[in-house]
Each structure stands twice: as C-alpha cells, then as structure tokens.
C-alpha cells in the first residue's frame, strides 16, 4: 500500500502525506454490482485512519479535523467505505480519493465573520414589527372605563 497524498490548499499549503503504516484497509463482500462474482470476491473496501494519533497532521490541523469530523469519527478513527465499482482495485482508488477529500475539507480553517451593521430598512422593519406586536398585546387588556 502507498502513502496517501492530500492535495495542498487552505490550512495545508504544502499538502499532507499520511504514511501507509497509519492507514488500515479491510475488504469484504460488496452488495453492489458484480454478477456471479459478487458473492466470491471481496471488492468492498474500508479505508481507515486514526485522526487523533496520526503524525501527518499538525496539532492545529488535528484539532480542526477532530472538531469538523466529530460525528463521523469512531474513537478518533475516520473510516471511508467504497463499494461502487466491481473491482477491488478501483474501489481502493475511490476510497483513497474520498479519504483525501474528507481530510482536505476538514482541515480548512474557518472563514472569519465580517462584522456588519443592520441596514436602515431592517431597523425600520424591526421597529414596525415591535409596534404591531405591542398593539396585539394591548388589545388583550380589559378596556378602561372613563
């Protein structure tokens, strides 16, 4: 198995290389296409990497990835499954591409919010809504006798 190359981009200007020793591949029967061979060949691929212990990511990248992928991780391990193709070789390539893309998206730094002020029209609409709501509540009171 080869090292996994994550392409360069925001958060990783030089890209990331995950060593083959840190990747885990498992093969199993696929439920997808394959004809008679679907029950005999292990074409489904599960590719896993432990995000919490990998040496490929810096501490900042690791924290971003753990935060972004929190719901997809199982004990800090990210697993990608591919069973789209009939051949194991093509499923392995697809799983590697998916894993690289997932990590690439997870380590992108968040874009800071640019503070803005409410527009004059939005302030006016807010005030009018408050006046309408106030009028509705005033109508609920018992009428005053004069």
VEXPATOR-538026 format. One record per atom (N, C-alpha, C): residue number from 1; chain; atom name; y, z, x. Coordinates in steps of 0.05 Angstrom, whole numbers, plus 5000, padded with zeros to 4 digits. Atoms other than C-alpha are relative to their C-alpha. Layout:
% residues N
pos|unit|site|py|pz|px
NUM|A|CA|Y|Z|X
...
This chain:
% residues 146
pos|unit|site|py|pz|px
1|A|N|4977|5000|5017
1|A|CA|5000|5000|5000
1|A|C|5025|5000|5018
2|A|N|4975|5003|4985
2|A|CA|5071|4984|5024
2|A|C|5020|5021|4991
3|A|N|4978|4983|5008
3|A|CA|5134|5025|5024
3|A|C|5015|4987|4977
4|A|N|4985|5010|5024
4|A|CA|5177|5019|4961
4|A|C|5029|4998|5008
5|A|N|4972|5004|4993
5|A|CA|5246|4989|4973
5|A|C|5017|5000|4974
6|A|N|4981|4999|5022
6|A|CA|5301|5009|4924
6|A|C|5025|4986|5010
7|A|N|4978|5016|4990
7|A|CA|5358|4958|4930
7|A|C|5026|5017|5002
8|A|N|4975|4986|4997
8|A|CA|5428|4980|4952
8|A|C|5017|4998|4975
9|A|N|4982|5000|5023
9|A|CA|5481|4997|4901
9|A|C|5016|5026|5000
10|A|N|4985|4975|5002
10|A|CA|5527|5053|4878
10|A|C|4982|5024|5003
11|A|N|5016|4976|4995
11|A|CA|5501|5120|4903
11|A|C|4981|4997|5023
12|A|N|5018|5006|4978
12|A|CA|5458|5087|4956
12|A|C|5008|4974|5013
13|A|N|4990|5025|4989
13|A|CA|5498|5036|4996
13|A|C|4980|4985|5018
14|A|N|5020|5012|4983
14|A|CA|5440|5023|5044
14|A|C|4973|4996|4987
15|A|N|5026|5001|5014
15|A|CA|5385|5026|4992
15|A|C|4984|5025|5007
16|A|N|5018|4977|4996
16|A|CA|5327|5075|4992
16|A|C|4972|4988|5006
17|A|N|5028|5008|4994
17|A|CA|5258|5067|5023
17|A|C|4982|5024|4995
18|A|N|5019|4979|5005
18|A|CA|5203|5110|4994
18|A|C|4974|4993|5014
19|A|N|5024|5006|4984
19|A|CA|5144|5115|5041
19|A|C|4976|4998|4983
20|A|N|5025|5004|5015
20|A|CA|5076|5093|5017
20|A|C|4984|5025|4997
21|A|N|5015|4975|5001
21|A|CA|5048|5162|5032
21|A|C|5010|5018|4977
22|A|N|4989|4984|5022
22|A|CA|5094|5191|4978
22|A|C|4994|4988|4973
23|A|N|5007|5013|5025
23|A|CA|5070|5142|4925
23|A|C|4971|5004|4993
24|A|N|5027|4997|5009
24|A|CA|5008|5152|4883
24|A|C|4994|4979|4979
25|A|N|5008|5021|5018
25|A|CA|4973|5094|4849
25|A|C|4973|5008|4987
26|A|N|5025|4995|5015
26|A|CA|4920|5103|4795
26|A|C|4995|4975|4983
27|A|N|5008|5023|5015
27|A|CA|4881|5048|4760
27|A|C|4982|5008|4978
28|A|N|5017|4994|5023
28|A|CA|4848|5048|4692
28|A|C|4998|4975|4983
29|A|N|5003|5022|5019
29|A|CA|4825|5003|4636
29|A|C|5025|4995|4985
30|A|N|4976|5007|5015
30|A|CA|4881|4966|4602
30|A|C|4992|4993|4972
31|A|N|5005|5007|5028
31|A|CA|4886|4959|4527
31|A|C|5011|4973|4993
32|A|N|4986|5025|5005
32|A|CA|4924|4894|4534
32|A|C|4982|4976|5002
33|A|N|5016|5025|4999
33|A|CA|4901|4821|4542
33|A|C|4981|5000|5024
34|A|N|5018|5002|4978
34|A|CA|4843|4803|4586
34|A|C|4973|4989|4991
35|A|N|5025|5012|5009
35|A|CA|4787|4776|4543
35|A|C|4977|5018|5005
36|A|N|5024|4984|4995
36|A|CA|4717|4798|4562
36|A|C|5004|5019|5024
37|A|N|4997|4984|4976
37|A|CA|4742|4826|4628
37|A|C|5017|5025|4996
38|A|N|4983|4977|5004
38|A|CA|4788|4877|4596
38|A|C|4985|5027|5001
39|A|N|5016|4975|5000
39|A|CA|4732|4929|4590
39|A|C|4987|5005|5027
40|A|N|5014|4996|4974
40|A|CA|4706|4919|4661
40|A|C|5019|5003|5023
41|A|N|4982|4998|4977
41|A|CA|4768|4913|4705
41|A|C|5021|5021|4995
42|A|N|4979|4979|5001
42|A|CA|4817|4968|4720
42|A|C|5027|4986|5006
43|A|N|4975|5015|4995
43|A|CA|4881|4927|4711
43|A|C|5025|5017|4994
44|A|N|4977|4983|5006
44|A|CA|4927|4983|4684
44|A|C|5007|5016|5025
45|A|N|4991|4986|4976
45|A|CA|4969|5014|4739
45|A|C|5020|5022|4993
46|A|N|4981|4978|5002
46|A|CA|5003|5082|4741
46|A|C|5010|5006|5028
47|A|N|4987|4995|4974
47|A|CA|5052|5090|4799
47|A|C|5017|5025|4997
48|A|N|4986|4974|5002
48|A|CA|5079|5160|4812
48|A|C|5013|5007|5026
49|A|N|4987|4989|4976
49|A|CA|5128|5192|4860
49|A|C|5011|5027|4992
50|A|N|4990|4973|5005
50|A|CA|5147|5266|4865
50|A|C|5030|5000|5008
51|A|N|4971|5002|4995
51|A|CA|5223|5263|4859
51|A|C|5010|5026|5013
52|A|N|4990|4974|4990
52|A|CA|5231|5338|4874
52|A|C|4994|5005|5029
53|A|N|5008|4995|4972
53|A|CA|5197|5334|4942
53|A|C|5003|4975|5018
54|A|N|4999|5024|4984
54|A|CA|5208|5262|4966
54|A|C|5022|5003|5022
55|A|N|4981|4999|4978
55|A|CA|5243|5255|5034
55|A|C|5018|4976|5000
56|A|N|4984|5025|5000
56|A|CA|5272|5187|5016
56|A|C|5028|5005|4989
57|A|N|4975|4995|5013
57|A|CA|5328|5216|4974
57|A|C|5015|5023|5014
58|A|N|4984|4978|4990
58|A|CA|5386|5258|4999
58|A|C|5001|5022|4978
59|A|N|4999|4978|5019
59|A|CA|5400|5325|4965
59|A|C|5016|4992|4976
60|A|N|4983|5009|5022
60|A|CA|5455|5294|4923
60|A|C|4986|4981|4982
61|A|N|5015|5020|5015
61|A|CA|5412|5235|4902
61|A|C|4977|5014|4984
62|A|N|5022|4986|5013
62|A|CA|5354|5282|4886
62|A|C|5010|5015|4976
63|A|N|4989|4985|5022
63|A|CA|5397|5326|4842
63|A|C|5008|4981|4977
64|A|N|4993|5020|5021
64|A|CA|5425|5265|4805
64|A|C|4975|4990|4986
65|A|N|5024|5011|5011
65|A|CA|5355|5237|4795
65|A|C|4986|5021|4982
66|A|N|5013|4979|5016
66|A|CA|5326|5303|4770
66|A|C|5016|5005|4974
67|A|N|4984|4996|5024
67|A|CA|5384|5310|4721
67|A|C|4997|4977|4981
68|A|N|5002|5024|5016
68|A|CA|5381|5238|4696
68|A|C|4972|4996|4988
69|A|N|5028|5006|5009
69|A|CA|5305|5234|4691
69|A|C|4986|5025|4990
70|A|N|5012|4974|5008
70|A|CA|5293|5305|4667
70|A|C|4979|4997|4978
71|A|N|5019|5003|5023
71|A|CA|5259|5283|4602
71|A|C|4976|4983|5007
72|A|N|5022|5018|4992
72|A|CA|5215|5232|4638
72|A|C|4982|5013|5021
73|A|N|5015|4988|4978
73|A|CA|5190|5279|4693
73|A|C|4980|5020|4989
74|A|N|5021|4980|5006
74|A|CA|5127|5320|4691
74|A|C|4996|5016|5025
75|A|N|5003|4984|4976
75|A|CA|5132|5376|4742
75|A|C|5014|4987|5024
76|A|N|4986|5013|4979
76|A|CA|5182|5335|4782
76|A|C|4989|4973|5008
77|A|N|5013|5025|4993
77|A|CA|5137|5274|4783
77|A|C|5008|4979|4980
78|A|N|4993|5023|5017
78|A|CA|5162|5207|4756
78|A|C|4976|4981|5001
79|A|N|5022|5019|5002
79|A|CA|5106|5161|4732
79|A|C|5008|4976|4983
80|A|N|4994|5025|5013
80|A|CA|5113|5088|4713
80|A|C|4973|4986|4995
81|A|N|5025|5013|5007
81|A|CA|5057|5050|4677
81|A|C|5005|4971|4995
82|A|N|4999|5029|5006
82|A|CA|5045|4975|4675
82|A|C|4973|4990|4992
83|A|N|5025|5012|5009
83|A|CA|4991|4941|4635
83|A|C|5006|4973|4985
84|A|N|4991|5025|5014
84|A|CA|5029|4877|4614
84|A|C|4983|4976|5008
85|A|N|5014|5023|4989
85|A|CA|4990|4829|4658
85|A|C|4970|5003|5000
86|A|N|5029|4998|4998
86|A|CA|4917|4812|4662
86|A|C|4990|5009|5027
87|A|N|5010|4993|4974
87|A|CA|4911|4821|4736
87|A|C|5013|5026|5010
88|A|N|4991|4974|4988
88|A|CA|4916|4887|4773
88|A|C|5023|4994|5020
89|A|N|4980|5006|4980
89|A|CA|4957|4854|4828
89|A|C|5028|4996|4988
90|A|N|4974|5004|5013
90|A|CA|5012|4831|4781
90|A|C|5010|5026|4987
91|A|N|4992|4974|5012
91|A|CA|5012|4899|4745
91|A|C|5011|5019|5022
92|A|N|4990|4984|4978
92|A|CA|5021|4933|4813
92|A|C|5028|4992|5007
93|A|N|4973|5010|4994
93|A|CA|5081|4889|4828
93|A|C|5020|5008|4978
94|A|N|4982|4993|5022
94|A|CA|5111|4902|4759
94|A|C|5006|5030|5000
95|A|N|4996|4971|4999
95|A|CA|5101|4978|4766
95|A|C|5019|5007|5022
96|A|N|4982|4995|4977
96|A|CA|5135|4977|4834
96|A|C|5029|4993|4993
97|A|N|4973|5009|5008
97|A|CA|5194|4938|4805
97|A|C|5012|5020|4980
98|A|N|4990|4980|5020
98|A|CA|5200|4987|4746
98|A|C|5008|5026|5013
99|A|N|4995|4974|4987
99|A|CA|5197|5048|4791
99|A|C|5026|4997|5016
100|A|N|4975|5004|4984
100|A|CA|5251|5019|4838
100|A|C|5024|4999|4982
101|A|N|4977|5003|5018
101|A|CA|5296|5001|4779
101|A|C|5007|5027|4987
102|A|N|4995|4974|5012
102|A|CA|5287|5070|4747
102|A|C|5014|5019|5020
103|A|N|4987|4983|4980
103|A|CA|5305|5106|4812
103|A|C|5028|4990|5006
104|A|N|4974|5013|4995
104|A|CA|5363|5057|4824
104|A|C|5020|5010|4979
105|A|N|4982|4991|5021
105|A|CA|5393|5075|4756
105|A|C|5005|5030|5000
106|A|N|4997|4971|5001
106|A|CA|5381|5149|4764
106|A|C|5018|5011|5022
107|A|N|4983|4989|4978
107|A|CA|5419|5157|4830
107|A|C|5028|4990|5000
108|A|N|4972|5009|5002
108|A|CA|5482|5121|4808
108|A|C|5018|5023|4992
109|A|N|4982|4978|5007
109|A|CA|5540|5170|4808
109|A|C|5014|4995|4973
110|A|N|4987|5004|5026
110|A|CA|5573|5183|4741
110|A|C|5029|4990|5004
111|A|N|4972|5010|4999
111|A|CA|5639|5147|4728
111|A|C|5018|5022|4988
112|A|N|4983|4979|5010
112|A|CA|5694|5199|4721
112|A|C|5016|4990|4976
113|A|N|4984|5006|5023
113|A|CA|5731|5201|4655
113|A|C|5029|4998|5008
114|A|N|4972|5003|4995
114|A|CA|5801|5175|4659
114|A|C|5015|5014|4978
115|A|N|4986|4986|5022
115|A|CA|5845|5224|4620
115|A|C|5020|4982|4987
116|A|N|4981|5015|5016
116|A|CA|5885|5192|4565
116|A|C|5013|5018|4980
117|A|N|4986|4985|5020
117|A|CA|5935|5216|4514
117|A|C|4995|4987|4973
118|A|N|5004|5013|5026
118|A|CA|5926|5206|4439
118|A|C|5024|4982|4993
119|A|N|4979|5018|5008
119|A|CA|5966|5148|4411
119|A|C|5017|5012|4978
120|A|N|4982|4990|5021
120|A|CA|6025|5158|4364
120|A|C|4986|4996|4973
121|A|N|5013|5005|5026
121|A|CA|5985|5126|4307
121|A|C|4977|5020|4995
122|A|N|5022|4981|5005
122|A|CA|5925|5172|4318
122|A|C|5011|5028|4994
123|A|N|4987|4974|5007
123|A|CA|5971|5233|4317
123|A|C|5009|5000|4971
124|A|N|4990|5002|5027
124|A|CA|6002|5208|4252
124|A|C|4976|5002|4980
125|A|N|5023|4999|5018
125|A|CA|5933|5197|4220
125|A|C|4988|5028|4999
126|A|N|5010|4973|5000
126|A|CA|5911|5266|4241
126|A|C|5017|5018|4983
127|A|N|4981|4984|5016
127|A|CA|5973|5298|4210
127|A|C|4996|4994|4970
128|A|N|5004|5007|5028
128|A|CA|5963|5259|4145
128|A|C|4974|5011|4989
129|A|N|5026|4989|5009
129|A|CA|5890|5280|4141
129|A|C|5002|5030|4996
130|A|N|4997|4971|5003
130|A|CA|5910|5352|4151
130|A|C|5016|5006|4974
131|A|N|4984|4996|5024
131|A|CA|5962|5346|4095
131|A|C|4983|4996|4975
132|A|N|5018|5005|5023
132|A|CA|5911|5315|4047
132|A|C|4980|5023|4997
133|A|N|5019|4978|5002
133|A|CA|5861|5369|4063
133|A|C|5013|5026|4990
134|A|N|4985|4977|5009
134|A|CA|5913|5423|4053
134|A|C|5006|4998|4970
135|A|N|4994|5003|5029
135|A|CA|5933|5394|3985
135|A|C|4975|5004|4983
136|A|N|5025|4995|5015
136|A|CA|5860|5394|3963
136|A|C|4994|5030|4997
137|A|N|5005|4971|5001
137|A|CA|5854|5467|3981
137|A|C|5020|5015|4983
138|A|N|4979|4988|5016
138|A|CA|5920|5484|3948
138|A|C|4993|4997|4970
139|A|N|5007|5004|5028
139|A|CA|5894|5454|3883
139|A|C|4978|5019|4990
140|A|N|5022|4982|5008
140|A|CA|5836|5503|3883
140|A|C|5011|5028|4992
141|A|N|4988|4974|5006
141|A|CA|5884|5563|3876
141|A|C|5006|5002|4970
142|A|N|4992|4995|5028
142|A|CA|5899|5594|3808
142|A|C|5030|4994|4998
143|A|N|4971|5007|5004
143|A|CA|5965|5568|3781
143|A|C|5017|5025|4997
144|A|N|4983|4977|5002
144|A|CA|6023|5615|3788
144|A|C|5016|4999|4973
145|A|N|4985|4999|5026
145|A|CA|6057|5638|3723
145|A|C|5028|5008|5007
146|A|N|4971|4995|4995
146|A|CA|6133|5636|3723
146|A|C|5014|5010|4976
